[in-house]
Amino acid sequence: MADHYYTNQPSTAHDRKIWDAQLRGQKFRFISDAGVFAKGGVDYGSRVLIEAMDIPEAAQVLDVGCGYGPIGLTAARLAGRGHVTMIDVNQRAVELAKENAANNKVANVTIVESDLFAALGEQQFDVILTNPPIRAGKEVVHAIFEGAYDRLREGGALWVVIQKKQGAPSAKQKLESLFAQVEEVTKDKGYRVYRAVK
């Protein structure tokens, strides 16, 4: 059985792809690979989140489940005086994200292999971003929301993109059980972007 992207060490044979993308007016060249989410281009859900997310220039940002890096690296470009920490359980994704950061000359990032928040210690953030790994199951997605709440500063925001057919209504309910304020920021081709403020 083939690995899915929520795997620590994908055994899938390498199949590297390179493409150019423009995100929030910024030009990027990305490298991805088999065994990593959306290996052939920036997926639609990530694009919807990238277009919607509000990143203050000096923000401390966390990208949970960063994959090869499109969300976190765009956030780092927007937070020119801030810093972005990017985490993923998938070793191959982490190596690709590091390569993409270097190739795109994005220096204000730290990219770490981490099973959910395990490698972060007590670090706190102003903004947390996630296109959660739906195939890993609802428990993992809800654990991301819970861990994000614990690691946000007061007034900080979690930004989530999720497809309606993949559980957006139950995700919103979970967010509302944790956060003081939850709003649907964008609705686009079945994708919902939620902003949950602590």
Backbone as a chain_set.jsonl record, in Angstrom:
{"seq": "MADHYYTNQPSTAHDRKIWDAQLRGQKFRFISDAGVFAKGGVDYGSRVLIEAMDIPEAAQVLDVGCGYGPIGLTAARLAGRGHVTMIDVNQRAVELAKENAANNKVANVTIVESDLFAALGEQQFDVILTNPPIRAGKEVVHAIFEGAYDRLREGGALWVVIQKKQGAPSAKQKLESLFAQVEEVTKDKGYRVYRAVK", "coords": {"N": [[0.84, -1.197, 0.0], [0.49, 2.221, -0.836], [2.24, 5.001, 0.658], [0.616, 7.607, 2.529], [0.548, 11.224, 2.661], [0.679, 11.943, 5.32], [2.788, 10.689, 6.773], [5.67, 9.648, 8.509], [8.166, 8.81, 7.381], [8.154, 8.626, 4.203], [8.059, 5.919, 1.905], [7.692, 5.872, -0.73], [8.759, 5.929, -4.131], [10.988, 8.446, -5.35], [9.871, 11.306, -7.194], [10.439, 13.95, -8.405], [9.141, 17.241, -8.899], [9.106, 20.428, -10.479], [7.936, 23.732, -10.381], [6.663, 27.005, -11.267], [5.097, 29.553, -9.333], [2.712, 32.104, -8.534], [1.92, 33.86, -5.743], [-0.01, 35.834, -3.733], [0.986, 38.035, -5.082], [3.657, 37.513, -5.073], [6.514, 35.951, -6.464], [7.379, 32.55, -6.831], [9.432, 29.599, -7.004], [8.816, 26.279, -6.834], [9.763, 23.079, -5.548], [8.6, 19.812, -5.464], [7.621, 16.444, -4.479], [6.982, 12.903, -4.811], [4.989, 11.259, -2.3], [4.437, 13.436, -0.799], [2.084, 15.932, 0.11], [0.044, 17.221, -2.495], [1.815, 17.139, -4.827], [2.078, 18.079, -7.433], [1.659, 20.791, -7.891], [0.524, 23.944, -6.512], [-2.047, 23.297, -4.366], [-5.633, 23.784, -4.56], [-7.016, 24.433, -2.178], [-4.942, 25.357, -0.482], [-4.192, 27.626, -1.936], [-6.546, 29.174, -1.658], [-6.511, 29.678, 1.107], [-4.051, 31.087, 1.309], [-4.62, 33.396, -0.164], [-6.545, 34.528, 1.486], [-5.477, 34.86, 4.082], [-4.417, 36.932, 6.799], [-1.569, 38.503, 7.532], [0.282, 40.103, 9.804], [3.027, 42.443, 9.545], [5.116, 42.129, 11.381], [4.664, 39.709, 12.583], [4.796, 36.686, 14.573], [4.661, 33.589, 13.306], [3.1, 30.4, 12.788], [3.121, 27.558, 10.754], [1.262, 24.788, 10.407], [1.697, 21.499, 9.454], [3.178, 21.868, 7.066], [3.985, 20.837, 4.589], [5.593, 20.994, 1.412], [5.892, 23.698, 1.549], [4.325, 26.07, 0.566], [2.381, 27.745, 1.904], [3.575, 28.624, 4.344], [5.961, 29.835, 3.38], [4.976, 31.897, 1.789], [3.695, 33.347, 3.809], [5.973, 34.126, 5.247], [7.185, 35.894, 3.475], [5.277, 37.918, 3.572], [5.374, 38.649, 6.245], [7.663, 40.41, 6.751], [9.233, 41.576, 8.786], [8.866, 39.788, 10.72], [8.691, 36.33, 11.819], [8.526, 32.964, 10.674], [7.605, 29.789, 11.71], [7.723, 26.528, 10.563], [6.161, 23.412, 10.48], [6.113, 19.841, 10.067], [5.14, 16.411, 10.008], [6.215, 14.774, 8.143], [9.203, 13.724, 6.913], [10.312, 14.004, 4.34], [8.805, 16.098, 3.275], [9.63, 18.18, 4.987], [12.364, 18.431, 4.32], [12.08, 19.245, 1.643], [10.716, 21.679, 2.032], [12.707, 23.153, 3.329], [14.587, 23.259, 1.251], [13.089, 24.682, -0.647], [12.737, 27.109, 0.717], [15.399, 28.043, 0.788], [15.987, 28.185, -1.983], [14.181, 30.121, -2.799], [15.079, 32.265, -1.457], [14.13, 32.913, 1.125], [14.563, 33.846, 4.267], [13.63, 34.248, 6.876], [12.582, 32.028, 8.34], [11.991, 29.019, 10.219], [12.269, 25.62, 9.947], [10.923, 22.597, 10.857], [10.932, 19.145, 11.667], [8.171, 17.653, 13.058], [5.873, 15.915, 15.067], [2.737, 16.835, 15.116], [2.684, 19.307, 17.569], [4.935, 18.679, 18.965], [7.717, 19.3, 18.85], [7.959, 21.952, 19.534], [8.021, 23.017, 22.114], [7.345, 25.523, 24.503], [6.749, 27.637, 22.876], [5.103, 30.571, 21.649], [2.644, 32.087, 19.456], [1.537, 34.623, 17.104], [-0.033, 34.243, 14.883], [-1.457, 31.34, 13.504], [-1.401, 28.975, 10.951], [-3.132, 26.597, 8.933], [-3.619, 24.022, 6.586], [-5.262, 21.462, 7.1], [-4.319, 17.948, 7.599], [-6.515, 16.112, 6.291], [-6.895, 13.415, 5.629], [-5.64, 12.111, 7.656], [-7.452, 11.901, 9.639], [-10.254, 12.84, 11.796], [-9.588, 13.098, 14.521], [-6.886, 13.864, 14.535], [-7.04, 16.309, 13.156], [-8.652, 17.77, 14.953], [-6.921, 17.748, 17.13], [-4.937, 19.415, 16.154], [-6.334, 21.869, 16.158], [-6.787, 22.177, 18.923], [-4.158, 22.214, 19.945], [-3.245, 24.466, 18.621], [-4.775, 26.478, 19.816], [-3.66, 26.479, 22.403], [-1.14, 27.455, 21.836], [-1.359, 29.971, 20.82], [-1.023, 33.49, 21.279], [-2.921, 35.733, 23.398], [-5.592, 37.162, 21.641], [-4.52, 36.334, 19.29], [-4.695, 34.608, 16.061], [-6.036, 31.699, 14.535], [-5.914, 30.375, 11.352], [-7.728, 28.45, 9.126], [-8.157, 26.221, 6.415], [-10.626, 24.279, 4.845], [-12.437, 21.713, 3.175], [-15.928, 21.724, 2.46], [-17.184, 19.238, 2.0], [-15.391, 17.606, 3.235], [-15.708, 17.891, 5.893], [-16.089, 20.521, 6.908], [-18.303, 21.747, 8.392], [-18.313, 20.315, 10.914], [-15.73, 20.853, 11.726], [-15.884, 23.607, 12.11], [-17.65, 23.675, 14.282], [-16.036, 22.468, 16.244], [-13.976, 24.376, 16.422], [-15.49, 26.52, 17.404], [-16.038, 25.585, 19.925], [-13.683, 25.993, 21.222], [-12.581, 28.582, 20.73], [-12.986, 32.131, 21.234], [-14.025, 33.694, 19.209], [-15.168, 32.914, 16.029], [-15.035, 33.062, 12.6], [-16.307, 32.692, 9.281], [-14.323, 33.362, 6.695], [-13.877, 33.183, 3.962], [-15.466, 31.649, 1.164], [-15.15, 29.346, -1.286], [-15.52, 27.523, -4.123], [-16.418, 25.216, -2.694], [-14.559, 25.177, -0.664], [-13.818, 26.322, 2.631], [-12.65, 29.037, 4.527], [-11.707, 29.558, 7.764], [-11.388, 31.861, 10.436], [-10.192, 31.886, 13.571], [-10.229, 33.42, 16.626], [-8.349, 33.907, 19.544]], "CA": [[0.0, 0.0, 0.0], [1.289, 3.45, -0.945], [2.203, 5.91, 1.801], [-0.037, 8.893, 2.34], [1.467, 12.319, 3.013], [0.806, 12.06, 6.782], [3.671, 9.576, 7.116], [6.934, 10.235, 8.935], [9.225, 8.506, 6.414], [7.551, 8.017, 3.018], [8.924, 4.988, 1.169], [7.351, 6.036, -2.138], [9.894, 6.313, -4.979], [11.04, 9.882, -5.635], [9.374, 11.775, -8.489], [10.488, 15.389, -8.145], [8.522, 18.159, -9.864], [9.453, 21.839, -10.256], [7.04, 24.633, -11.092], [6.603, 28.393, -10.811], [3.792, 29.971, -8.818], [2.587, 33.477, -8.043], [1.045, 33.832, -4.58], [-0.097, 37.158, -3.106], [1.848, 38.95, -5.813], [5.058, 37.092, -4.905], [6.9, 34.853, -7.359], [8.07, 31.428, -6.207], [9.677, 28.356, -7.744], [8.705, 25.206, -5.862], [10.096, 21.687, -5.835], [7.892, 18.853, -4.618], [8.036, 15.064, -4.704], [6.033, 11.874, -4.409], [4.943, 11.055, -0.851], [4.195, 14.744, -0.183], [0.773, 16.436, -0.311], [-0.045, 18.123, -3.655], [3.159, 17.161, -5.405], [2.145, 18.574, -8.805], [1.331, 22.209, -7.981], [-0.106, 24.445, -5.294], [-3.433, 22.829, -4.347], [-6.611, 24.875, -4.546], [-7.287, 24.822, -0.794], [-3.833, 26.199, 0.001], [-4.303, 28.926, -2.615], [-7.647, 29.924, -1.045], [-6.014, 30.145, 2.406], [-2.996, 32.081, 1.081], [-5.248, 34.655, -0.593], [-7.383, 35.074, 2.561], [-4.812, 35.04, 5.385], [-3.951, 38.266, 7.18], [-0.291, 38.299, 8.222], [0.946, 41.371, 10.157], [4.414, 42.468, 9.074], [6.057, 41.703, 12.433], [4.051, 38.572, 13.277], [5.39, 35.368, 14.801], [3.68, 32.753, 12.615], [3.322, 28.956, 12.739], [2.436, 26.81, 9.692], [1.145, 23.401, 10.873], [1.531, 20.615, 8.303], [3.637, 22.806, 6.029], [4.278, 20.219, 3.299], [6.803, 21.531, 0.768], [6.093, 25.064, 2.016], [3.754, 27.265, -0.068], [1.68, 28.639, 2.831], [4.545, 29.228, 5.259], [6.912, 30.71, 2.689], [4.242, 33.119, 1.442], [3.54, 34.096, 5.07], [7.272, 34.713, 5.594], [7.36, 37.071, 2.619], [4.359, 38.962, 4.049], [5.847, 39.059, 7.584], [9.066, 40.735, 6.494], [9.918, 41.87, 10.053], [8.492, 38.723, 11.647], [9.34, 35.032, 11.646], [7.59, 31.86, 10.469], [8.028, 28.428, 12.033], [6.972, 25.584, 9.728], [6.325, 22.056, 11.006], [5.437, 18.736, 9.391], [5.569, 15.09, 10.475], [6.783, 14.077, 6.991], [10.615, 14.126, 6.727], [10.543, 14.421, 2.951], [8.212, 17.435, 3.152], [10.482, 19.128, 5.71], [13.563, 18.666, 3.5], [11.665, 20.047, 0.492], [10.416, 23.04, 2.499], [14.007, 23.813, 3.539], [15.151, 23.514, -0.083], [12.307, 25.752, -1.268], [13.074, 28.365, 1.41], [16.716, 28.475, 0.314], [15.919, 28.531, -3.413], [13.387, 31.346, -2.957], [15.743, 33.292, -0.645], [13.293, 33.264, 2.279], [15.46, 33.561, 5.396], [12.979, 34.422, 8.185], [11.822, 30.814, 8.624], [12.582, 27.854, 10.861], [11.484, 24.49, 9.439], [11.218, 21.548, 11.827], [10.137, 17.921, 11.66], [7.47, 17.577, 14.339], [4.569, 15.264, 15.115], [1.948, 17.946, 15.642], [3.42, 20.423, 18.173], [5.88, 18.077, 19.922], [9.063, 19.883, 18.814], [7.901, 23.409, 19.704], [8.135, 23.473, 23.493], [6.331, 26.479, 24.979], [6.729, 28.775, 21.966], [3.796, 31.18, 21.403], [2.554, 32.68, 18.126], [0.479, 35.594, 16.82], [-0.863, 33.679, 13.817], [-1.21, 29.938, 13.148], [-2.012, 28.652, 9.665], [-3.119, 25.181, 8.609], [-4.457, 23.276, 5.647], [-5.016, 20.266, 7.913], [-4.238, 16.661, 6.896], [-7.84, 15.499, 6.459], [-6.809, 11.95, 5.543], [-5.136, 11.572, 8.931], [-8.612, 11.664, 10.493], [-10.817, 13.952, 12.575], [-8.869, 13.253, 15.797], [-5.663, 14.637, 14.271], [-7.453, 17.672, 12.818], [-9.084, 18.42, 16.194], [-5.712, 17.943, 17.951], [-4.293, 20.628, 15.618], [-7.087, 23.028, 16.656], [-6.551, 22.291, 20.37], [-2.772, 22.633, 20.137], [-3.129, 25.845, 18.14], [-5.328, 27.346, 20.866], [-2.684, 26.557, 23.494], [0.101, 28.121, 21.415], [-1.639, 31.339, 20.37], [-1.111, 34.575, 22.253], [-4.26, 36.345, 23.492], [-5.864, 37.988, 20.463], [-3.954, 35.691, 18.107], [-5.686, 33.987, 15.175], [-5.821, 30.471, 13.772], [-6.541, 30.374, 10.029], [-7.904, 27.055, 8.691], [-8.931, 25.966, 5.191], [-11.153, 22.913, 4.847], [-13.528, 21.539, 2.226], [-17.225, 21.427, 3.08], [-17.461, 17.79, 1.931], [-14.427, 16.898, 4.085], [-15.966, 18.108, 7.312], [-16.035, 21.917, 7.36], [-19.252, 22.085, 9.472], [-17.878, 19.79, 12.223], [-14.511, 21.596, 12.081], [-16.31, 24.903, 12.645], [-18.188, 23.409, 15.63], [-14.899, 22.248, 17.149], [-13.341, 25.679, 16.627], [-16.362, 27.342, 18.252], [-15.953, 25.083, 21.298], [-12.388, 26.388, 21.767], [-12.19, 29.975, 20.511], [-13.975, 33.16, 21.57], [-14.633, 34.258, 17.996], [-14.887, 32.128, 14.827], [-15.773, 33.577, 11.45], [-16.012, 32.171, 7.951], [-13.753, 34.507, 5.987], [-13.971, 32.952, 2.519], [-16.127, 30.449, 0.669], [-14.688, 29.303, -2.677], [-15.556, 26.178, -4.736], [-16.539, 24.173, -1.678], [-13.584, 25.389, 0.422], [-14.127, 27.343, 3.624], [-11.543, 29.515, 5.36], [-12.155, 30.037, 9.068], [-10.458, 32.608, 11.282], [-10.595, 31.687, 14.962], [-9.435, 34.355, 17.438], [-8.274, 33.54, 20.966]], "C": [[0.882, 1.255, 0.0], [1.167, 4.278, 0.332], [1.25, 7.059, 1.497], [0.892, 9.965, 2.906], [1.636, 12.482, 4.513], [1.586, 10.842, 7.294], [5.024, 10.183, 7.464], [8.034, 10.036, 7.893], [8.611, 7.831, 5.184], [8.548, 7.097, 2.307], [8.658, 5.051, -0.327], [8.586, 6.485, -2.928], [9.831, 7.81, -5.286], [10.541, 10.177, -7.048], [9.276, 13.288, -8.402], [9.883, 16.197, -9.302], [8.912, 19.582, -9.466], [8.451, 22.683, -11.026], [7.122, 26.024, -10.487], [5.189, 28.715, -10.347], [3.854, 31.435, -8.425], [1.526, 33.46, -6.949], [1.115, 35.176, -3.872], [0.875, 38.145, -3.76], [3.329, 38.619, -5.733], [5.351, 35.921, -5.84], [7.71, 33.813, -6.592], [8.376, 30.37, -7.256], [9.722, 27.243, -6.702], [9.18, 23.876, -6.425], [9.253, 20.836, -4.903], [8.255, 17.444, -5.081], [6.887, 14.126, -4.355], [6.1, 11.684, -2.892], [4.702, 12.329, -0.064], [2.867, 15.261, -0.729], [0.91, 17.4, -1.482], [1.294, 18.264, -4.36], [3.236, 17.842, -6.776], [1.86, 20.052, -8.977], [0.673, 22.642, -6.689], [-1.591, 24.07, -5.345], [-4.399, 23.989, -4.129], [-6.893, 25.368, -3.127], [-6.2, 25.72, -0.23], [-3.878, 27.574, -0.645], [-5.391, 29.794, -1.975], [-7.205, 30.491, 0.307], [-4.984, 31.259, 2.233], [-3.604, 33.43, 0.686], [-6.017, 35.322, 0.547], [-6.6, 35.521, 3.788], [-4.281, 36.461, 5.57], [-2.707, 38.08, 8.052], [0.329, 39.651, 8.539], [2.454, 41.3, 9.874], [5.409, 41.949, 10.112], [5.586, 40.44, 13.172], [5.012, 37.398, 13.466], [4.332, 34.354, 14.345], [4.096, 31.282, 12.698], [2.489, 28.366, 11.611], [2.449, 25.344, 10.105], [0.825, 22.493, 9.7], [1.95, 21.337, 7.04], [3.844, 22.173, 4.662], [5.565, 20.782, 2.723], [6.919, 23.043, 0.939], [5.328, 26.231, 1.435], [3.099, 28.248, 0.897], [2.69, 29.371, 3.714], [5.507, 30.181, 4.575], [6.242, 31.991, 2.202], [4.063, 33.982, 2.683], [4.841, 34.791, 5.455], [7.568, 35.943, 4.737], [6.479, 38.231, 3.104], [4.793, 39.515, 5.406], [7.333, 39.379, 7.503], [9.877, 41.045, 7.739], [9.588, 40.826, 11.117], [9.256, 37.443, 11.364], [8.27, 33.959, 11.51], [8.266, 30.551, 10.845], [7.127, 27.485, 11.247], [7.244, 24.177, 10.233], [5.556, 21.053, 10.149], [5.985, 17.437, 9.949], [6.381, 14.361, 9.402], [8.21, 14.592, 6.717], [10.882, 14.648, 5.328], [9.984, 15.824, 2.722], [9.1, 18.488, 3.805], [11.733, 19.445, 4.894], [13.23, 19.512, 2.274], [11.373, 21.487, 0.891], [11.71, 23.817, 2.738], [14.651, 24.181, 2.204], [14.41, 24.671, -0.754], [12.556, 27.097, -0.599], [14.398, 28.916, 0.903], [16.653, 28.951, -1.132], [15.165, 29.831, -3.658], [13.899, 32.493, -2.085], [14.829, 33.838, 0.46], [14.072, 32.858, 3.522], [14.763, 33.579, 6.753], [12.048, 33.248, 8.513], [12.677, 29.822, 9.405], [11.688, 26.675, 10.486], [11.906, 23.244, 10.21], [10.33, 20.333, 11.586], [9.499, 17.778, 13.034], [6.157, 16.843, 14.166], [3.638, 16.21, 15.863], [2.892, 18.962, 16.294], [4.593, 19.963, 19.033], [7.224, 18.8, 19.987], [9.102, 21.367, 19.196], [8.114, 23.894, 21.125], [7.005, 24.428, 23.831], [6.186, 27.693, 24.06], [5.301, 29.256, 21.702], [3.827, 31.952, 20.082], [1.404, 33.678, 18.049], [-0.532, 35.034, 15.822], [-0.463, 32.219, 13.621], [-2.033, 29.635, 11.907], [-2.031, 27.141, 9.476], [-4.103, 24.84, 7.494], [-4.359, 21.851, 6.182], [-5.04, 18.969, 7.108], [-5.512, 15.839, 7.108], [-7.752, 13.974, 6.474], [-6.248, 11.312, 6.8], [-6.265, 11.346, 9.93], [-8.991, 12.865, 11.353], [-10.055, 14.185, 13.876], [-7.617, 14.104, 15.624], [-6.022, 16.095, 13.987], [-7.87, 18.423, 14.091], [-7.909, 18.656, 17.142], [-4.928, 19.168, 17.467], [-4.996, 21.866, 16.163], [-6.794, 23.259, 18.147], [-5.133, 22.796, 20.656], [-2.545, 24.065, 19.691], [-3.65, 26.819, 19.202], [-4.307, 27.558, 21.977], [-1.47, 27.389, 23.126], [-0.114, 29.512, 20.829], [-1.569, 32.306, 21.54], [-2.557, 35.067, 22.31], [-4.451, 37.282, 22.307], [-5.289, 37.427, 19.182], [-5.014, 34.938, 17.323], [-5.158, 32.704, 14.547], [-6.6, 30.602, 12.478], [-6.543, 28.94, 9.509], [-8.621, 27.042, 7.355], [-9.366, 24.506, 5.208], [-12.317, 22.844, 3.853], [-14.816, 21.198, 2.959], [-17.452, 19.916, 3.115], [-16.482, 16.976, 2.785], [-14.563, 17.303, 5.556], [-15.901, 19.533, 7.803], [-17.046, 22.218, 8.476], [-18.809, 21.56, 10.845], [-16.589, 20.469, 12.678], [-14.89, 22.943, 12.695], [-16.863, 24.735, 14.058], [-17.064, 23.225, 16.645], [-14.196, 23.569, 17.453], [-14.162, 26.543, 17.585], [-16.356, 26.869, 19.708], [-14.671, 25.546, 21.994], [-12.18, 27.904, 21.797], [-13.343, 30.934, 20.808], [-14.733, 33.635, 20.332], [-14.205, 33.399, 16.798], [-15.705, 32.725, 13.687], [-15.338, 32.866, 10.172], [-15.585, 33.359, 7.098], [-13.987, 34.397, 4.485], [-14.697, 31.644, 2.254], [-15.814, 30.396, -0.819], [-14.64, 27.856, -3.164], [-15.579, 25.058, -3.694], [-15.53, 24.283, -0.547], [-14.078, 26.501, 1.345], [-12.835, 27.743, 4.323], [-12.152, 30.095, 6.626], [-11.013, 30.775, 9.763], [-10.985, 32.504, 12.703], [-9.659, 32.499, 15.856], [-9.517, 33.946, 18.903], [-8.63, 34.729, 21.85]], "O": [[1.872, 1.343, 0.726], [0.135, 4.262, 1.002], [1.091, 7.445, 0.339], [1.895, 9.654, 3.548], [2.612, 13.085, 4.959], [1.103, 10.077, 8.129], [5.479, 11.117, 6.804], [8.752, 10.979, 7.557], [8.552, 6.603, 5.121], [9.716, 7.442, 2.129], [9.32, 4.366, -1.107], [9.363, 7.316, -2.457], [8.748, 8.369, -5.46], [10.763, 9.396, -7.974], [8.182, 13.847, -8.333], [10.075, 15.896, -10.48], [9.031, 19.901, -8.283], [8.146, 22.394, -12.183], [7.581, 26.207, -9.359], [4.211, 28.212, -10.9], [4.904, 31.945, -8.034], [0.377, 33.093, -7.192], [2.191, 35.605, -3.458], [1.496, 38.971, -3.091], [4.164, 39.354, -6.261], [4.534, 35.012, -5.987], [8.603, 34.146, -5.813], [7.678, 30.253, -8.263], [10.558, 27.259, -5.799], [9.021, 23.588, -7.611], [9.189, 21.094, -3.701], [9.093, 17.27, -5.965], [5.935, 14.52, -3.682], [7.139, 11.92, -2.276], [4.75, 12.332, 1.166], [2.557, 15.054, -1.902], [1.769, 18.281, -1.478], [1.838, 19.362, -4.477], [4.331, 18.154, -7.243], [1.821, 20.534, -10.109], [0.304, 21.807, -5.863], [-2.306, 24.477, -6.261], [-4.033, 25.033, -3.588], [-6.998, 26.572, -2.894], [-6.491, 26.724, 0.421], [-3.629, 28.58, 0.019], [-5.197, 30.993, -1.771], [-7.489, 31.648, 0.618], [-5.041, 32.267, 2.937], [-3.154, 34.478, 1.149], [-6.133, 36.547, 0.578], [-7.009, 36.461, 4.469], [-3.775, 37.092, 4.641], [-2.789, 37.566, 9.168], [0.857, 40.301, 7.636], [3.066, 40.235, 9.955], [6.441, 41.385, 9.748], [6.065, 40.148, 14.267], [5.902, 37.152, 12.652], [3.249, 34.272, 14.923], [5.284, 30.959, 12.681], [1.292, 28.635, 11.514], [3.509, 24.72, 10.152], [-0.186, 22.678, 9.023], [1.196, 21.415, 6.07], [3.878, 22.888, 3.66], [6.523, 21.023, 3.458], [7.921, 23.629, 0.529], [5.66, 27.361, 1.792], [3.242, 29.46, 0.731], [2.657, 30.597, 3.816], [5.837, 31.23, 5.13], [6.863, 33.053, 2.2], [4.251, 35.198, 2.632], [4.818, 35.922, 5.939], [8.137, 36.92, 5.224], [6.892, 39.39, 3.052], [4.608, 40.699, 5.689], [8.158, 38.7, 8.114], [11.085, 40.807, 7.76], [9.983, 40.963, 12.275], [10.324, 37.46, 10.752], [7.226, 34.034, 12.157], [9.355, 30.239, 10.364], [5.904, 27.629, 11.266], [8.397, 23.781, 10.399], [4.505, 21.362, 9.586], [7.156, 17.361, 10.321], [7.142, 13.444, 9.71], [8.397, 15.749, 6.338], [11.603, 15.631, 5.156], [10.612, 16.644, 2.054], [9.304, 19.565, 3.245], [12.121, 20.609, 4.789], [14.002, 20.396, 1.902], [11.74, 22.416, 0.173], [11.804, 24.995, 2.395], [15.192, 25.275, 2.046], [15.035, 25.541, -1.36], [12.583, 28.124, -1.277], [14.514, 30.108, 0.62], [17.203, 29.999, -1.468], [15.465, 30.561, -4.603], [13.264, 33.542, -1.975], [14.762, 35.044, 0.697], [14.227, 31.67, 3.803], [15.266, 32.974, 7.7], [10.897, 33.438, 8.905], [13.901, 29.786, 9.278], [10.476, 26.73, 10.689], [13.08, 22.875, 10.223], [9.133, 20.466, 11.332], [10.192, 17.78, 14.052], [5.408, 17.113, 13.227], [3.735, 16.368, 17.08], [3.816, 19.438, 15.634], [5.184, 20.768, 19.753], [7.814, 18.905, 21.062], [10.172, 21.976, 19.183], [8.367, 25.082, 21.329], [5.848, 24.18, 23.492], [5.556, 28.679, 24.442], [4.391, 28.442, 21.55], [4.881, 32.41, 19.641], [0.437, 33.602, 18.807], [-1.728, 35.313, 15.905], [0.724, 31.897, 13.576], [-3.208, 29.99, 11.822], [-1.06, 26.465, 9.816], [-5.244, 25.302, 7.468], [-3.472, 21.102, 5.772], [-5.693, 18.889, 6.068], [-5.574, 14.983, 7.991], [-8.454, 13.317, 7.243], [-6.367, 10.101, 6.99], [-6.073, 10.682, 10.948], [-8.189, 13.765, 11.603], [-9.886, 15.329, 14.298], [-7.318, 14.96, 16.457], [-5.387, 17.009, 14.513], [-7.485, 19.576, 14.286], [-7.893, 19.645, 17.875], [-4.325, 19.877, 18.273], [-4.335, 22.814, 16.586], [-6.58, 24.393, 18.576], [-4.929, 23.68, 21.489], [-1.759, 24.796, 20.293], [-3.038, 27.857, 19.453], [-4.11, 28.681, 22.439], [-0.831, 27.97, 24.002], [0.838, 30.158, 20.392], [-1.998, 31.99, 22.65], [-3.328, 34.844, 21.377], [-3.58, 38.098, 22.004], [-5.53, 37.967, 18.102], [-6.096, 34.656, 17.838], [-4.016, 32.625, 14.096], [-7.794, 30.902, 12.489], [-5.499, 28.291, 9.454], [-9.595, 27.773, 7.172], [-8.585, 23.614, 5.539], [-13.082, 23.797, 3.712], [-14.802, 20.474, 3.954], [-17.864, 19.374, 4.14], [-16.713, 15.793, 3.033], [-13.655, 17.086, 6.357], [-15.682, 19.76, 8.993], [-16.681, 22.893, 9.438], [-18.916, 22.279, 11.838], [-16.372, 20.645, 13.877], [-14.29, 23.37, 13.682], [-16.584, 25.552, 14.935], [-17.122, 23.751, 17.757], [-13.859, 23.848, 18.604], [-13.613, 27.21, 18.461], [-16.635, 27.65, 20.618], [-14.581, 25.496, 23.221], [-11.663, 28.445, 22.775], [-14.515, 30.59, 20.652], [-15.924, 33.939, 20.396], [-13.013, 33.185, 16.583], [-16.922, 32.875, 13.798], [-14.178, 32.492, 10.005], [-16.384, 34.251, 6.814], [-14.262, 35.394, 3.816], [-14.57, 30.673, 2.999], [-16.177, 31.317, -1.551], [-13.832, 27.059, -2.687], [-14.844, 24.077, -3.808], [-15.633, 23.552, 0.438], [-14.674, 27.483, 0.901], [-12.02, 26.888, 4.67], [-12.992, 30.994, 6.58], [-9.85, 30.378, 9.691], [-12.083, 32.972, 13.007], [-8.445, 32.293, 15.846], [-10.595, 33.675, 19.433], [-8.622, 34.611, 23.075]]}, "num_chains": 1, "name": "protein.A"}
